[in-house]
Amino acid sequence: MARPKIPVFSVLGLSGLMVLTGCFGPPAPAPTATSAAPTATASTSPTSTTTASPTSPAAKPTATVAPTSLPPSSAPASPPPTAGPAPTGLPEQVAPLTVYYVAVGDNGVAGPAIGCGDSAVATTTAPVRFTDQVGPSIRTLLANKSRDVGLSGLVNALYQSNLAYVGGELSGSTITIWLTGQFMPGGVCDVPRAKAQLEYTAMAASGATSAQVFVNGRPIDEVLSLK
């Protein structure tokens, strides 16, 4: 009995169908992942677009408020310079100055006893305008080039000296003054007299209880010891 002939094209078509079924059958899950990607992309892009639009309007009020807050913060910075210069020094006042001279041979009766049996005696000047009383008091003492202080009987041991006041500093209860120039004592006893006049005048002007005097950067005792 003769077998029916199957056309070659039918065999090829059947085998082709089997091949196609083998290729597209397993990758069926792949389209699902591929389709998910667009879905995620689609959901992401609307989200980012929606989030960006509310954020940009919110940033505008913030930028507007920042410049508004700048003037108040800079305004307080200007008053300190204006108020600063006021408390830089002592208040100005008008009062007599206290200047010390020497009562020779007084032995501490009219004032503090000093060397050679003398006394340091306080005198006052006419009212003077000042802020720092130490400078004007020492300058007044050094400016007096007379040995006798009027008709008081007091003497000035510094009348021949050529000294200038440079500055002073109060530290605790000690006043320190700096002078430049040269001492010209009239004798041995003028050494303690000149020192006492300077120290007591400086203490009276500053309210200190002790004094240090430097002449040309050196202690007064060292300078006067060379005479």
Backbone torsions as a table, in degrees:
resi	resn	phi	psi	omega
1	MET	NA	129.4	-175.3
2	ALA	-78.3	133.3	178.1
3	ARG	-77.1	139.6	179.4
4	PRO	-66.1	143.0	-178.9
5	LYS	-86.6	128.4	177.2
6	ILE	-96.0	124.8	-176.2
7	PRO	-59.5	147.9	179.5
8	VAL	-61.2	-36.0	-178.8
9	PHE	-66.6	-31.9	178.3
10	SER	-68.1	-41.4	178.6
11	VAL	-64.0	-44.0	179.1
12	LEU	-64.0	-38.3	-179.9
13	GLY	-65.4	-41.1	-179.9
14	LEU	-65.5	-45.0	179.4
15	SER	-65.8	-35.9	177.8
16	GLY	-64.1	-38.6	179.1
17	LEU	-63.9	-38.6	178.7
18	MET	-66.2	-37.6	179.0
19	VAL	-65.9	-42.8	-179.7
20	LEU	-65.3	-38.0	179.2
21	THR	-65.8	-35.5	177.9
22	GLY	-69.4	-30.2	-177.7
23	CYS	-80.3	-44.7	-172.2
24	PHE	-94.1	-12.3	180.0
25	GLY	-65.1	-58.2	-176.1
26	PRO	-65.0	-39.8	-175.4
27	PRO	-69.4	10.6	-179.1
28	ALA	-54.3	-38.8	178.6
29	PRO	-65.3	-28.0	-176.5
30	ALA	-56.0	-44.5	179.1
31	PRO	-58.6	-32.4	-179.3
32	THR	-63.3	-45.0	178.2
33	ALA	-65.2	-38.5	-179.2
34	THR	-67.2	-39.1	-179.4
35	SER	-71.1	-27.5	179.1
36	ALA	-68.4	-33.4	-178.6
37	ALA	-60.2	-48.6	177.4
38	PRO	-61.5	-36.7	-178.7
39	THR	-62.4	-43.5	178.7
40	ALA	-65.0	-40.3	179.8
41	THR	-64.8	-40.6	-178.9
42	ALA	-66.4	-40.6	-178.7
43	SER	-71.8	-30.4	-178.7
44	THR	-71.6	-44.3	-176.5
45	SER	-63.3	-39.9	176.9
46	PRO	-65.9	-36.8	-177.6
47	THR	-63.6	-47.5	-179.2
48	SER	-65.2	-35.3	179.8
49	THR	-68.6	-39.8	-179.5
50	THR	-69.0	-38.2	-179.6
51	THR	-69.5	-37.7	-177.0
52	ALA	-66.5	-37.0	-175.4
53	SER	-68.4	-40.9	176.3
54	PRO	-69.8	-29.7	-175.9
55	THR	-67.7	-42.6	-176.7
56	SER	-64.3	-39.8	175.6
57	PRO	-65.0	-35.7	-178.1
58	ALA	-65.6	-32.4	-178.3
59	ALA	-69.2	-27.1	-177.1
60	LYS	-66.9	-46.7	176.9
61	PRO	-59.4	-36.8	-179.4
62	THR	-63.1	-44.1	179.5
63	ALA	-65.4	-31.5	-179.2
64	THR	-74.1	-35.7	-178.7
65	VAL	-70.9	-36.2	-176.9
66	ALA	-56.8	-49.2	178.7
67	PRO	-62.9	-32.1	-178.1
68	THR	-67.2	-33.1	-177.8
69	SER	-80.7	-11.1	-178.1
70	LEU	-68.5	-46.5	-178.7
71	PRO	-57.2	-43.5	178.8
72	PRO	-60.1	-38.2	-177.7
73	SER	-70.8	-32.2	-179.5
74	SER	-83.2	-22.9	-178.4
75	ALA	-63.3	-43.7	179.3
76	PRO	-63.3	-20.6	-177.6
77	ALA	-71.0	-25.1	-177.1
78	SER	-77.7	-34.8	179.8
79	PRO	-61.1	-38.9	-179.5
80	PRO	-53.4	-44.5	177.6
81	PRO	-60.0	-34.5	-179.3
82	THR	-70.0	-40.9	-178.8
83	ALA	-79.8	-17.6	-174.9
84	GLY	-61.7	-49.1	-174.0
85	PRO	-62.1	-24.8	-174.5
86	ALA	-60.8	-52.0	-176.6
87	PRO	-90.1	34.4	-176.6
88	THR	-76.2	-29.5	-176.6
89	GLY	-141.7	-169.6	179.1
90	LEU	-74.1	153.1	178.7
91	PRO	-68.2	146.8	179.3
92	GLU	-73.1	140.9	179.5
93	GLN	-148.3	165.0	177.6
94	VAL	-122.2	121.2	-177.6
95	ALA	-162.1	159.9	175.3
96	PRO	-68.3	153.0	175.5
97	LEU	-99.7	148.5	177.3
98	THR	-103.6	123.2	-178.7
99	VAL	-128.1	135.7	-176.3
100	TYR	-99.7	137.9	172.4
101	TYR	-127.5	-171.6	-170.9
102	VAL	-120.4	132.2	170.4
103	ALA	-98.9	105.5	-174.7
104	VAL	-70.2	130.4	177.5
105	GLY	71.2	16.5	-176.3
106	ASP	-81.1	-20.3	177.5
107	ASN	56.8	39.8	173.9
108	GLY	77.3	17.6	179.8
109	VAL	-78.9	-49.1	-175.4
110	ALA	-88.6	-6.9	-179.0
111	GLY	-177.4	-172.4	-180.0
112	PRO	-57.2	134.9	179.8
113	ALA	-72.6	138.2	177.0
114	ILE	-128.9	-177.0	-176.3
115	GLY	-59.8	158.5	179.0
116	CYS	67.0	21.0	176.8
117	GLY	71.8	26.9	-178.4
118	ASP	-103.5	178.5	176.3
119	SER	-130.6	146.9	171.6
120	ALA	-94.1	121.7	-172.9
121	VAL	-117.9	133.6	-179.3
122	ALA	-82.9	136.4	172.3
123	THR	-127.1	160.5	180.0
124	THR	-121.8	150.5	179.2
125	THR	-99.8	179.3	171.1
126	ALA	-67.4	159.9	179.3
127	PRO	-56.6	136.3	-178.0
128	VAL	-129.3	142.8	176.3
129	ARG	-87.3	130.0	-177.4
130	PHE	-159.4	164.7	169.5
131	THR	-113.2	-45.2	175.3
132	ASP	-107.2	113.5	-173.0
133	GLN	-76.2	-22.5	-176.0
134	VAL	-64.4	-50.8	-178.7
135	GLY	-56.5	-53.9	179.9
136	PRO	-60.7	-35.5	-179.1
137	SER	-67.6	-46.6	179.9
138	ILE	-67.1	-39.4	179.3
139	ARG	-64.4	-38.6	177.6
140	THR	-62.9	-41.2	178.1
141	LEU	-63.3	-46.0	-177.3
142	LEU	-71.9	-23.5	-178.5
143	ALA	-78.5	-15.0	-179.1
144	ASN	-79.2	113.1	-178.5
145	LYS	-105.5	21.7	176.5
146	SER	-107.4	138.8	178.6
147	ARG	-72.4	-43.3	-179.5
148	ASP	-91.3	136.2	-179.4
149	VAL	-95.1	87.5	-179.3
150	GLY	57.8	-137.2	179.3
151	LEU	-105.5	19.6	-176.0
152	SER	-77.4	-17.3	-175.8
153	GLY	85.5	-2.2	178.7
154	LEU	-84.7	154.9	179.0
155	VAL	-123.0	157.7	-179.9
156	ASN	-115.4	109.2	-177.6
157	ALA	-77.0	-6.1	-177.6
158	LEU	-102.8	5.8	-170.0
159	TYR	-64.6	-26.9	179.7
160	GLN	-92.6	-13.3	-175.5
161	SER	-74.5	149.7	177.9
162	ASN	-112.1	86.3	-174.7
163	LEU	-124.9	149.8	178.3
164	ALA	-132.2	141.8	179.0
165	TYR	-81.9	129.8	179.7
166	VAL	-102.1	-46.2	-179.1
167	GLY	179.7	172.7	179.8
168	GLY	-146.9	159.1	-179.9
169	GLU	-147.9	129.4	177.5
170	LEU	-99.1	120.9	178.7
171	SER	-126.4	105.6	-175.4
172	GLY	66.3	-120.5	-179.7
173	SER	-105.6	15.1	-178.5
174	THR	-116.5	128.3	175.5
175	ILE	-103.4	130.2	178.4
176	THR	-115.8	130.4	177.6
177	ILE	-123.9	149.6	-180.0
178	TRP	-119.0	131.0	179.2
179	LEU	-123.9	160.3	170.7
180	THR	-128.9	156.0	177.9
181	GLY	122.8	-150.8	-171.9
182	GLN	-143.5	136.2	174.5
183	PHE	-81.3	144.7	174.4
184	MET	-135.2	73.1	-179.3
185	PRO	-69.4	148.6	-179.8
186	GLY	-87.4	-3.4	-179.9
187	GLY	176.1	-179.7	-177.2
188	VAL	-61.7	-40.1	-177.2
189	CYS	-71.4	-16.7	177.6
190	ASP	-71.6	-17.2	179.5
191	VAL	-65.8	-55.8	177.3
192	PRO	-67.3	-28.6	179.3
193	ARG	-66.8	-48.0	-179.8
194	ALA	-62.6	-42.2	179.1
195	LYS	-62.5	-44.4	-178.9
196	ALA	-64.3	-41.7	179.9
197	GLN	-59.1	-44.6	-179.3
198	LEU	-67.7	-46.4	-175.8
199	GLU	-67.1	-46.6	-177.7
200	TYR	-69.0	-35.0	176.7
201	THR	-65.1	-42.2	178.6
202	ALA	-65.8	-40.7	179.8
203	MET	-67.1	-40.4	179.0
204	ALA	-63.7	-37.3	-178.2
205	ALA	-73.2	-30.5	-174.8
206	SER	-103.9	-14.4	-175.5
207	GLY	80.4	11.2	-179.7
208	ALA	-80.0	164.7	178.5
209	THR	-107.3	-6.4	176.1
210	SER	-146.6	159.1	-176.5
211	ALA	-141.3	149.0	173.4
212	GLN	-127.2	134.3	-178.5
213	VAL	-122.0	129.3	177.1
214	PHE	-118.2	134.5	178.7
215	VAL	-120.7	119.4	-176.6
216	ASN	55.4	35.5	177.5
217	GLY	83.3	3.6	-178.2
218	ARG	-118.8	147.5	177.9
219	PRO	-58.4	145.7	-175.8
220	ILE	-62.9	-34.8	178.4
221	ASP	-62.6	-38.3	179.1
222	GLU	-68.1	-39.1	-178.6
223	VAL	-70.3	-44.6	-177.3
224	LEU	-73.4	-21.5	179.4
225	SER	-70.0	-17.4	-179.9
226	LEU	-83.1	-10.5	-176.4
227	LYS	-84.6	NA	NA
